[in-house]
Amino acid sequence: MSQPENQPDNVVPICGPVGDALAGFQSLIPEGLLAKLDDPEFIAEQDRRYEARQRREQAAEARIRLDTMRRGGAPRRATERVANGSLEGTMAMAAIEAWSGQGLLVLSGGVGCGKTTAAVWWLSRHGGTAPMFVRAGGLEAAGRYDRAVRAMWTASSALCIDDVGAEYADGRGNWISLLDEIADFYHGEMRPLIMTTNIEKAVTFRQRMGDRISSRIREDGGWCPIGGDDLRGRK
């Protein structure tokens, strides 16, 4: 059997039905494309287009998550900053970018230091398919026995409880019991849980929130003190 014209001697031709199928497939490829596949510049351009498409898709998915969190109570200022990419180079952003996403992370710092925006950013990028943002005051007001709220936080892929410590604390300990229950649930399900607080000392947080929450932070999470100026007046 003779070699096809212009084919190297060390290449064995594919004959029969497989060869016919391959020839038919090659006939469908636009003229010149096979040659381009050997062109490094062409390959690099395709890679750039793929990466750009991936970024657009990720941004669209992040926007959907942001809209969901906005309906759940995330401040519009925070969601807009995340959506527009206008994030400050804050300690809060540096801290949460370095977080592994495991366990309970508490972002502690003064008013306006960027804790909430950092938490919203993390949920929009790494919070899975159904992240939830809720203000501590609203969660406390709903209480332990609101079935709709319970269904939301048990179904969420990740949760941020914002401004822990600013809520009303009843004398019967119902709020602390609810926090303990949520922390235990997220720990058992291995889902990320973020809390933000204006309480700047870990010992004060422990006194206010109890030993079980503090134990979860020590065992499988982190207490992250955030410094910096109040950013709320910045454009």
N, C-alpha and C positions, 0 to 999 in steps of 0.2 A: 504494500500500500504506500503510495507516495505521500510526502508531506504537503500540506496546503502551502500555497505560494506565500513567501515572506515570513513563514513561521520558523523559529529557531529549531535546530536539529534536536535539542534536548527536551522539547515539548512534545508530549504525546497527545495527539488530537483525540477529542471526544466524539465518538461516532454513535450511530444508532439513535434510538428515541431520545436519549438524554442530550446527545449532541444537537439533534433537531430542535429540542425545547430550548436549549441554551441559545442557539442561533436565533430562534424566534424572539426570545427575551431581549437579546442584544439589538434586534431590529427596532424595538420599541424605544430604545434610549436615544434621545436627541443627538443629532450629529455633533460631534465635538465634545460631548460631555465626558466620554471616557478619557479623552486626553486631558480634560480639566482636572479629573480626579488625581492626576499625578502632579498637578500644579500646586506648590505650597501656598502661594498667595490665594488661590481659589479656596483651598481648604481652610485657611485662616479666616477668610471672609465669611464662609459658612458657619464657622465656629462663633464668630462675633454676632452674626444674625441670630443664631440659636440662643446665645447667652442673653441678647437683648429681648428676645421673645420670652425667655424664662423670667427675666426681671419684670416685664409687663404683666405676665400672668401672676407672679407673686404679689405684685403691687395691687392687682385687682382683687386677689383673694384677701389681702390685708385690709383693703377698703371694706369688703363685705364684713369682716370681723369687727372693724371699727364701727360700722353702722350698727351692728348687733350690740356692741358694748355701749354705744351712745344711747340706744333705747333702754339699756339696763341701768343707766345712771352715770356713765363716764362723762366727765365735764367736756363740754364742747371745745373749750380752749385746748385741752390736752389732745383730743382726737384730731382737731384741725392741725395742730403742730406736727403730730405724727404723720397725718396724711400728706402734708405739704413738705415733709422732710426738714422742717425748720426746727431742728433739735439743738439745744445748747450743748456745749461741751461740759456737761455737769458731772459732778461726782456720782450723782444718781445713775446717769446713763452709763458711766464707766463701770459702776458696781454691777448693774443688772446685765450688762453685756458679758461680764465675766462669770455670771451665775451659770451653774450646770443645769438648772431647771429641775433639780431634784429636791424634794422636801419642802420645808416652809422657810421662805425668805421674808425677813422683816426689814423694810426700809425705814429708818428712823432719822428724822431731821426736822428742822424748823419749817414754818409756813413758807411756801413758795420756793423751796429749794429744788423742785423738779421731780419729787418722788412719784407723784401721780402720773405725770407724763411718761416717765421711765417705765412704770408698770404697764401703762396702756401700750407703749411701744412693744414691750416684750410679749404681751398677750397677742398683739396683732401679728407678730412675726413667728412666735414659737408656741402659741397657746393652743395649737391643735384645731380641730374642726368646730368646736363649740366653746370658746372661752367666755367667761362671765366676769363682769365688773359690777360690784355693788358697794354702795356706801355703808359704812358700819351703822350709821344712824337708821337708815332704812331697813337694814337687816334686823337690827334690834327691835324696831317698831313692829316688824312682821312677826317676830317671835319664833319659838321652836315649833309651833303647831300650824303654821300657815302652809297648807299642802302645796299650793302653787309655787311658793318660794322654795320650799324643800325640793320639789321636783326639778326646779331649775338648777340648784347648786349640786344636786346629786347627779344630774345628767351632764354637767359641764366638764369639758376636757381640761380646763385650768380655771383658777378663780383668783381674783384680787378683791380683798376686803379693804376698802380705802378709809383712811382717817380713823383707825382703831384708837379708842381712848377719848374721842370727842362725843361719843354716844351717851345717852342716859343710862346710868348703871342702877338697876333696881336693887333693893336691899335683899332680895331673895336669891340672887345669884343666877337668875334665868339666862342673862346675857352671857355670862362666863360659861355656863353649861352648854349653850349653843355653840360658842366658839370652840370649846373642847370637842364637841361632837363633830363639827366640821373638820377640825384639824385631824382628829382620829380617822375620819372617813377618807380624807385625801391622802393621809399617810398609808392607810391600808390599800387604797386603790393605786398608789404610786403616781398620783397626779400632782402637778405643780400648784402650790398655794403661796400667794403673795399677800402680805399685809403692809400697809403704810401707816405710820403713826407720827404724831408730833411729840410723843414722849421720847425725850432724847437720852435718857439713862436706862440701861438694861435692868437695873435693880428696881427702878420705879415701874417699869413695864411689868416685871414679874409680880410686884406687889399688887398692881391693878388687875392684871389678867390671870394670875394664878400660876401655880407650879407646873400644871400639865402642859400648858402652852409653852412655857419656858423650857420644859424638858424636851419637847418636840424640836425646838430651835437648836438646842445643844446636840441632840442625837442625830438629827437628819435635816439640817437646814443652816440658817445663818442669821445673825444679827448684824445689820450693816448700817453704821452711823454715817449720815450724810451731812456734810458741811456745805458752805456756800451761801451766797446772798439770796435775798428774795428776788426771783426772776419775773414776778407777775407783771411788773410794769414795763418790761422790755417788749419791743415789737419783734 
